[in-house]
């Protein structure tokens, strides 16, 4: 089998941030890295689940909703993938920054967190999701398109 591109990034040196993971035709995959890999701290399942509901809802309700292909968690519990098409790098950064602010400030019912809507609706942690979003908002506060490339030492 072929080695996939994301496994070629040196996870022992990867830090929190937002990176361009891959480009497939007109679809760009962004690596929203919220935890340093293999450092012993991971996204808790319930907080990650709530974060997913809120991130996907916000991104798919934004002005760029028709450009959002997918929002979902990484299996390693260190972040999320955002797949988009037809937007600039700066628009992608702004969308993620706005998503983090939305999640960090969110109050109310978690969208899609009922039994008919979700396969694990009971496992939710709004406070945990808000805490993770606030921490990531700080990381991405001054993020620029130049920072989207994985640093050369990670290859």
N, C-alpha and C positions, 0 to 999 in steps of 0.2 A: 504494500500500500504506500501511497505517497504521503510524505510528511506535510501536514497543513501549515500554512504560513504563520498562524498564531503560535504554534509550538516552536517556531524558529526564533521568537523573541526571548531573550535571556531573562527569565522571570526572577532570577536572583538579584537583578539590578533594576528592575522596573519599579517605578515609584507611582504615587497617586497622580492623576491628571486625566487629560482627554487626548486621545491619540487617533490618528487615522490608521485603522487596522488593515483595511484592504479596500480596493476599488474593483468592482465587477461590472463592467459596462458603465451604465449610468447610476448604479447603486454604490453608495459609499457606506462602509461600516466603520463606525466610531467605537473605540474602546474607551468606556467611561470607567476608569480604574479608581475605585473608591478605597481600596485597601492595598497595602503593599503585599505582594504575593509571598506566601510561605513565611510570613513574619509572626504567625500565631494568632492574629486577630482577623476574624472574618465577619461578613455580614451575617447576622442572626437570621434564621429562616423566616420567622414571623415578621420581622422588620423589613426584610428583603421582599417578602410577599406584598406587604402593604405599599412599600416603595414602588414596586412594579405596577400595582393598580393605579397609583397616583401619577407616576411618570408617564405611563401609557395613556392615561386619560387626558393629562395635560397636553402632551405632545400631539395627540390625535384630535384635540379640541382647539389647538392654536391656529394662527393664520397660516401655518405651514402644514396643516393636517393632511392635505392631499399629497404631500411630499414625504410623509413618514411611512416607511415600509414595515418597520418592526421595532419594538422596544422590548428587551427581555434580559433577564439575569444571566450571568455567567455561572456555569455549574460549579466552579471553584469558589464561589461566593466572595469574590474580590471586586465585583463590579457589574456593569451592565453593557449591553451592546445597543447601539442606536443605528438603525439602517435607514438611510434617506436617499432621495434622488432629486436632482434639479435645484439644489440650494447651494449657496456659497459656504465656504468654510466658516466665515464670520457669522453667517446666519445659523449654522449648526451650533457654534459655540454659544451664541445668544440664546438659542432654544434650550440648550442644556442648562445654562445659567438661570434662565427664567423658570425652568422646571424645578431646579433645586430650591429657588426662592419660594415657589408655589408649595412644594412639599413641606419645606421647613415651617411655613406659616399656616398650613392646612388645619382647619377645624371642621368637624362634622362627620357625617357618615362616610365610610370608605366606599368609593364607587365600585360597583360590581362585587361587593362582598356579601352576597346572600346565597343561600343554597342553590336556587335555580341558575345563578349567574357564574358560580365559581366552584371548582372541584375540591377546594380545601378552604372554604369560606371562614371557618372558625379560627384558622391560624393567621392572625393579624396582630400587628403591633404598631399603632399609629405613633406613639411617642418615640419608639425606636427608629421608625422611618424618618420622622422629623429631625431627630438627632443626627442621623447619617446624612441627610440632605443639608443641614446647616454646616456640618463639617466639610462636606464636598463643596459647598458654595464658597467657603473660604479658600479652598485649593484653587478653584476656577475663577476667582475674583478678577484677576488681571490676565487671564489666559488669552493668548493670541494665536492667529493662524500659524505663525512660525513655530509655536510650541507643539503643534499637532503631530509633527513627524516624530516617530520613536527616535530617541538619541542613538547615534551611530554605534555606541558601545553596547547596545542591546542586541545587535544582530549576531 
